């Protein structure tokens, strides 16, 4: 393999890889809306998390929403533990696909 092919593959990897710092920033500030999941490619569960968040806030008027907010907080904390592994797995799969 010659150098232009290697450089092209490296550029493709760099363009598509996920950054763990950015993932944690998204998780910290927007994680209760599921945007960190959408960033990692888990679109369905990210949208579900956002809908659960919005519906739970609306239902706090009748106190049922606090259950949903508790679930969101627990889910958000569990995702903090799993997020680094998601980034590593994504980048490894990407490298194997490109390489």
TORLUMPA-274344 format. One line per 5 residues: their letters; for each residue z, y, x of C-alpha. Coordinates in nm, 4 decimals, decimal comma. Each point is the difference from the previous one (the first is absolute). Layout:
<nutors>
a> Z:Y:X | ... $
</nutors>
This chain:
<nutors>
xxxxx> 0,0000:0,0000:0,0000 | -0,0910:0,3370:0,1395 | 0,2083:0,3174:-0,0018 | -0,1636:0,1759:-0,2994 | 0,0823:-0,2975:-0,2233 $
xxxxx> 0,3610:-0,0044:0,1171 | 0,0309:0,3745:-0,0502 | -0,1507:-0,0286:-0,3487 | 0,2483:-0,2727:-0,0958 | 0,2899:0,2029:0,1396 $
xxxxx> -0,1093:0,3029:-0,2019 | -0,0314:-0,2108:-0,3155 | 0,3511:-0,1389:0,0567 | 0,1491:0,3433:0,0617 | -0,1638:0,1390:-0,3141 $
xxxxx> 0,1298:-0,2764:-0,2280 | 0,3417:-0,0851:0,1455 | 0,3210:0,0990:-0,1746 | 0,2653:0,2085:0,1737 | 0,3626:-0,1090:-0,0374 $
xxxxx> 0,1345:0,3553:0,0371 | -0,2304:0,1327:-0,2716 | 0,0897:-0,2969:-0,2223 | 0,3712:0,0808:0,0334 | -0,0573:0,3703:-0,0630 $
xxxxx> -0,1877:-0,0849:-0,3199 | 0,2718:-0,2507:-0,0912 | 0,2790:0,2523:0,0526 | -0,1497:0,2928:-0,1883 | -0,2208:-0,1676:-0,2632 $
xxxxx> 0,1163:-0,3619:0,0034 | 0,1644:0,0024:-0,3416 | -0,3460:0,0739:-0,1389 | -0,1446:-0,3015:0,1865 | -0,2362:0,1996:0,2214 $
xxxxx> 0,1042:-0,1931:0,3114 | -0,1185:-0,3170:-0,1754 | -0,3321:0,1604:-0,0862 | -0,0356:0,1108:0,3647 | 0,0540:-0,3607:0,1102 $
xxxxx> -0,2575:-0,1325:-0,2464 | 0,2391:-0,1293:-0,2680 | -0,1597:0,2205:-0,2647 | 0,1060:-0,1898:-0,3126 | 0,3694:-0,0136:0,0907 $
xxxxx> -0,0110:0,3621:0,1198 | -0,1413:0,1198:-0,3322 | 0,2511:-0,2177:-0,1860 | 0,2838:0,1529:0,2030 | -0,1251:0,3516:-0,0803 $
xxxxx> -0,0229:-0,0779:-0,3719 | 0,3466:-0,1549:0,0006 | 0,1335:0,3103:0,1737 | -0,1561:0,2386:-0,2515 | 0,0999:-0,2076:-0,3051 $
xxxxx> 0,3552:-0,0408:0,1319 | 0,0429:0,3743:0,0423 | -0,1280:0,0535:-0,3534 | 0,2448:-0,2592:-0,1355 | 0,3053:0,1506:0,1708 $
xxxxx> 0,0389:0,2050:-0,3165 | 0,1203:-0,3163:-0,1752 | 0,1661:-0,1361:0,3175 | -0,2259:-0,3071:0,0153 | -0,2010:0,1654:0,2767 $
xxxxx> 0,2880:-0,0263:0,2446 | -0,0583:-0,3749:0,0158 | -0,3616:0,0592:0,1030 | 0,1052:0,2595:0,2569 | 0,2476:-0,2494:0,1445 $
xxxxx> -0,2762:-0,2581:0,0281 | -0,2255:0,2578:0,1684 | 0,2730:0,0888:0,2533 | 0,0618:-0,3651:0,0850 | -0,3753:-0,0660:0,0276 $
xxxxx> -0,0361:0,3105:0,2204 | 0,2746:-0,1196:0,2380 | -0,1428:-0,3528:0,0239 | -0,3408:0,1483:0,0805 | 0,1578:0,1896:0,2920 $
xxxxx> 0,0840:-0,3337:0,1594 | -0,3395:-0,1542:-0,0730 | -0,2191:0,2986:0,0898 | -0,0162:-0,0560:0,3765 | -0,1097:-0,3606:-0,0534 $
xxxxx> -0,2705:0,1115:-0,2427 | -0,1396:0,2434:0,2563 | 0,0057:-0,2604:0,2771 | -0,1673:-0,2627:-0,2199 | -0,2683:0,2432:-0,1138 $
xxxxx> -0,0798:0,1059:0,3567 | -0,0081:-0,3606:0,1249 | -0,2360:-0,1062:-0,2807 | -0,2169:0,3030:0,0722 | -0,0157:-0,0821:0,3720 $
xxxx> -0,0927:-0,3609:-0,0755 | -0,2692:0,1117:-0,2434 | -0,1512:0,2545:0,2384 | 0,0479:-0,2031:0,3158 $
</nutors>
